[in-house]
Amino acid sequence: MNRYVLTAYNGYTEVDGETFKVVTDRVVSISEIEMGKHIKEFKKKYPALEIVLKELIKGKWKEKKIQ
């Protein structure tokens, strides 16, 4: 069973000399079909933000940029 994490990032921020990505929205799911619906929703809701889909396969995270 795979796990999916869809995240919308809104730039970067610096705290105490360390740089972090700013997370605007995040969705976690185990359903590929449900995640497809969330991807469409994120594209409409956050057209200018970086959207990243992470998939957990056999204990390793694979990252794919959607937008």
OpenMM code with the backbone's topology and positions (N, CA, C; nanometers):
from openmm import Vec3, app, unit

residues = "MET ASN ARG TYR VAL LEU THR ALA TYR ASN GLY TYR THR GLU VAL ASP GLY GLU THR PHE LYS VAL VAL THR ASP ARG VAL VAL SER ILE SER GLU ILE GLU MET GLY LYS HIS ILE LYS GLU PHE LYS LYS LYS TYR PRO ALA LEU GLU ILE VAL LEU LYS GLU LEU ILE LYS GLY LYS TRP LYS GLU LYS LYS ILE GLN".split()
positions = [
    Vec3(0.0843, -0.1178, 0.0000),
    Vec3(0.0000, 0.0000, 0.0000),
    Vec3(0.0892, 0.1247, 0.0000),
    Vec3(0.0631, 0.2145, -0.0931),
    Vec3(0.1408, 0.3375, -0.1053),
    Vec3(0.0752, 0.4503, -0.0270),
    Vec3(0.1568, 0.5458, 0.0130),
    Vec3(0.1082, 0.6674, 0.0782),
    Vec3(0.1444, 0.7839, -0.0113),
    Vec3(0.0581, 0.8840, -0.0132),
    Vec3(0.0802, 1.0023, -0.0949),
    Vec3(0.0699, 1.1270, -0.0077),
    Vec3(0.1579, 1.2237, -0.0352),
    Vec3(0.1533, 1.3526, 0.0324),
    Vec3(0.1612, 1.4599, -0.0752),
    Vec3(0.0602, 1.5447, -0.0801),
    Vec3(0.0554, 1.6546, -0.1756),
    Vec3(0.0743, 1.7840, -0.0979),
    Vec3(0.1728, 1.8657, -0.1382),
    Vec3(0.2065, 1.9864, -0.0637),
    Vec3(0.2165, 2.1055, -0.1574),
    Vec3(0.1607, 2.2194, -0.1149),
    Vec3(0.1740, 2.3459, -0.1878),
    Vec3(0.2692, 2.4348, -0.1089),
    Vec3(0.3806, 2.4736, -0.1736),
    Vec3(0.4822, 2.5567, -0.1094),
    Vec3(0.4709, 2.7005, -0.1586),
    Vec3(0.4882, 2.7956, -0.0664),
    Vec3(0.4795, 2.9371, -0.0991),
    Vec3(0.6109, 3.0061, -0.0631),
    Vec3(0.7160, 2.9744, -0.1355),
    Vec3(0.8441, 3.0407, -0.1155),
    Vec3(0.9231, 2.9860, 0.0022),
    Vec3(1.0138, 3.0708, 0.0523),
    Vec3(1.1047, 3.0311, 0.1595),
    Vec3(1.1036, 3.1349, 0.2702),
    Vec3(1.1431, 3.0921, 0.3905),
    Vec3(1.1607, 3.1832, 0.5030),
    Vec3(1.2893, 3.1457, 0.5746),
    Vec3(1.3468, 3.2428, 0.6411),
    Vec3(1.4712, 3.2171, 0.7132),
    Vec3(1.4478, 3.2390, 0.8618),
    Vec3(1.4841, 3.1383, 0.9417),
    Vec3(1.4703, 3.1441, 1.0869),
    Vec3(1.6035, 3.1041, 1.1494),
    Vec3(1.6590, 3.1926, 1.2280),
    Vec3(1.7874, 3.1671, 1.2959),
    Vec3(1.8959, 3.1182, 1.1998),
    Vec3(1.9012, 3.1774, 1.0819),
    Vec3(2.0049, 3.1425, 0.9857),
    Vec3(1.9762, 3.0188, 0.9020),
    Vec3(1.8655, 2.9492, 0.9277),
    Vec3(1.8283, 2.8312, 0.8482),
    Vec3(1.7129, 2.8669, 0.7546),
    Vec3(1.7164, 2.8127, 0.6335),
    Vec3(1.6130, 2.8393, 0.5341),
    Vec3(1.5143, 2.7232, 0.5296),
    Vec3(1.3844, 2.7574, 0.5329),
    Vec3(1.2778, 2.6580, 0.5287),
    Vec3(1.1771, 2.6944, 0.4207),
    Vec3(1.1137, 2.5924, 0.3606),
    Vec3(1.0046, 2.6165, 0.2668),
    Vec3(0.8781, 2.6460, 0.3468),
    Vec3(0.7974, 2.7397, 0.2959),
    Vec3(0.6717, 2.7755, 0.3610),
    Vec3(0.5608, 2.6885, 0.3024),
    Vec3(0.4961, 2.6083, 0.3879),
    Vec3(0.3892, 2.5194, 0.3443),
    Vec3(0.2559, 2.5932, 0.3553),
    Vec3(0.1830, 2.6023, 0.2429),
    Vec3(0.0529, 2.6670, 0.2414),
    Vec3(-0.0573, 2.5660, 0.2694),
    Vec3(-0.0465, 2.4476, 0.2102),
    Vec3(-0.1501, 2.3454, 0.2261),
    Vec3(-0.0865, 2.2084, 0.2057),
    Vec3(-0.1416, 2.1077, 0.2750),
    Vec3(-0.0882, 1.9713, 0.2644),
    Vec3(-0.2034, 1.8722, 0.2796),
    Vec3(-0.2000, 1.7662, 0.1976),
    Vec3(-0.2997, 1.6592, 0.2033),
    Vec3(-0.2260, 1.5255, 0.2048),
    Vec3(-0.2680, 1.4348, 0.2933),
    Vec3(-0.2105, 1.3005, 0.3020),
    Vec3(-0.3207, 1.2000, 0.2694),
    Vec3(-0.2874, 1.0984, 0.1862),
    Vec3(-0.3871, 1.0003, 0.1458),
    Vec3(-0.3203, 0.8676, 0.1111),
    Vec3(-0.3995, 0.7606, 0.1130),
    Vec3(-0.3506, 0.6306, 0.0660),
    Vec3(-0.4190, 0.5911, -0.0647),
    Vec3(-0.5114, 0.6744, -0.1128),
    Vec3(-0.5857, 0.6458, -0.2343),
    Vec3(-0.5317, 0.7266, -0.3519),
    Vec3(-0.4920, 0.6567, -0.4575),
    Vec3(-0.4411, 0.7243, -0.5775),
    Vec3(-0.5521, 0.8035, -0.6466),
    Vec3(-0.6723, 0.7512, -0.6472),
    Vec3(-0.7864, 0.8193, -0.7091),
    Vec3(-0.8185, 0.9485, -0.6346),
    Vec3(-0.8217, 0.9407, -0.5024),
    Vec3(-0.8490, 1.0587, -0.4205),
    Vec3(-0.7399, 1.1647, -0.4405),
    Vec3(-0.6156, 1.1197, -0.4526),
    Vec3(-0.5051, 1.2127, -0.4704),
    Vec3(-0.5163, 1.2846, -0.6041),
    Vec3(-0.5657, 1.2163, -0.7080),
    Vec3(-0.5874, 1.2803, -0.8375),
    Vec3(-0.6862, 1.3956, -0.8271),
    Vec3(-0.7898, 1.3777, -0.7464),
    Vec3(-0.8875, 1.4849, -0.7238),
    Vec3(-0.8234, 1.6021, -0.6515),
    Vec3(-0.7382, 1.5726, -0.5530),
    Vec3(-0.6709, 1.6783, -0.4780),
    Vec3(-0.5731, 1.7553, -0.5666),
    Vec3(-0.5071, 1.6866, -0.6601),
    Vec3(-0.4139, 1.7534, -0.7511),
    Vec3(-0.4879, 1.8563, -0.8354),
    Vec3(-0.6022, 1.8182, -0.8909),
    Vec3(-0.6835, 1.9108, -0.9702),
    Vec3(-0.7272, 2.0300, -0.8858),
    Vec3(-0.7689, 2.0027, -0.7622),
    Vec3(-0.8135, 2.1076, -0.6701),
    Vec3(-0.6984, 2.2046, -0.6389),
    Vec3(-0.5795, 2.1509, -0.6121),
    Vec3(-0.4630, 2.2345, -0.5795),
    Vec3(-0.4246, 2.3213, -0.6995),
    Vec3(-0.4312, 2.2664, -0.8217),
    Vec3(-0.3961, 2.3442, -0.9408),
    Vec3(-0.4896, 2.4636, -0.9579),
    Vec3(-0.6181, 2.4454, -0.9266),
    Vec3(-0.7141, 2.5554, -0.9357),
    Vec3(-0.6959, 2.6542, -0.8209),
    Vec3(-0.6731, 2.6026, -0.7010),
    Vec3(-0.6665, 2.6844, -0.5803),
    Vec3(-0.5346, 2.7618, -0.5694),
    Vec3(-0.4236, 2.7009, -0.6124),
    Vec3(-0.2905, 2.7605, -0.5997),
    Vec3(-0.2169, 2.7595, -0.7338),
    Vec3(-0.2622, 2.8380, -0.8325),
    Vec3(-0.1999, 2.8321, -0.9654),
    Vec3(-0.0556, 2.8844, -0.9703),
    Vec3(-0.0172, 2.9708, -0.8773),
    Vec3(0.1159, 3.0306, -0.8819),
    Vec3(0.2157, 2.9641, -0.7874),
    Vec3(0.1723, 2.8684, -0.7080),
    Vec3(0.2602, 2.8066, -0.6090),
    Vec3(0.3251, 2.6788, -0.6615),
    Vec3(0.4335, 2.6386, -0.5960),
    Vec3(0.5006, 2.5125, -0.6276),
    Vec3(0.4220, 2.3986, -0.5616),
    Vec3(0.3773, 2.3024, -0.6419),
    Vec3(0.3003, 2.1891, -0.5903),
    Vec3(0.3834, 2.0627, -0.6100),
    Vec3(0.4025, 1.9870, -0.5004),
    Vec3(0.4878, 1.8684, -0.5034),
    Vec3(0.4101, 1.7477, -0.4521),
    Vec3(0.4181, 1.6372, -0.5253),
    Vec3(0.3564, 1.5112, -0.4846),
    Vec3(0.4673, 1.4159, -0.4417),
    Vec3(0.4568, 1.3635, -0.3205),
    Vec3(0.5524, 1.2638, -0.2715),
    Vec3(0.4783, 1.1319, -0.2568),
    Vec3(0.5426, 1.0236, -0.3012),
    Vec3(0.4829, 0.8905, -0.2955),
    Vec3(0.5788, 0.7972, -0.2222),
    Vec3(0.5274, 0.7261, -0.1229),
    Vec3(0.6075, 0.6317, -0.0457),
    Vec3(0.5927, 0.4934, -0.1080),
    Vec3(0.7036, 0.4429, -0.1661),
    Vec3(0.7036, 0.3122, -0.2303),
    Vec3(0.8145, 0.2289, -0.1673),
    Vec3(0.7766, 0.1194, -0.1044),
    Vec3(0.8715, 0.0271, -0.0418),
    Vec3(0.9688, 0.0986, 0.0518),
    Vec3(0.9154, 0.1900, 0.1316),
    Vec3(0.9955, 0.2579, 0.2328),
    Vec3(1.0790, 0.3740, 0.1826),
    Vec3(1.0664, 0.4125, 0.0543),
    Vec3(1.1423, 0.5243, -0.0002),
    Vec3(1.0469, 0.6271, -0.0612),
    Vec3(1.0724, 0.7548, -0.0326),
    Vec3(0.9904, 0.8613, -0.0850),
    Vec3(1.0391, 0.9017, -0.2245),
    Vec3(0.9458, 0.9102, -0.3185),
    Vec3(0.9752, 0.9603, -0.4528),
    Vec3(0.8995, 1.0918, -0.4680),
    Vec3(0.9695, 1.1935, -0.5135),
    Vec3(0.9118, 1.3274, -0.5242),
    Vec3(0.8902, 1.3651, -0.6699),
    Vec3(0.7743, 1.4247, -0.6986),
    Vec3(0.7409, 1.4654, -0.8346),
    Vec3(0.6793, 1.6045, -0.8292),
    Vec3(0.7357, 1.6978, -0.9044),
    Vec3(0.6807, 1.8343, -0.9093),
    Vec3(0.5620, 1.8349, -1.0036),
    Vec3(0.4497, 1.8814, -0.9554),
    Vec3(0.3270, 1.8874, -1.0354),
    Vec3(0.3225, 2.0216, -1.1093),
    Vec3(0.3617, 2.1265, -1.0391),
    Vec3(0.3521, 2.2614, -1.0969),
    Vec3(0.4615, 2.3470, -1.0415),
] * unit.nanometer
topology = app.Topology()
chain = topology.addChain("A")
for resn in residues:
    res = topology.addResidue(resn, chain)
    for name in ("N", "CA", "C"):
        topology.addAtom(name, app.Element.getBySymbol(name[0]), res)
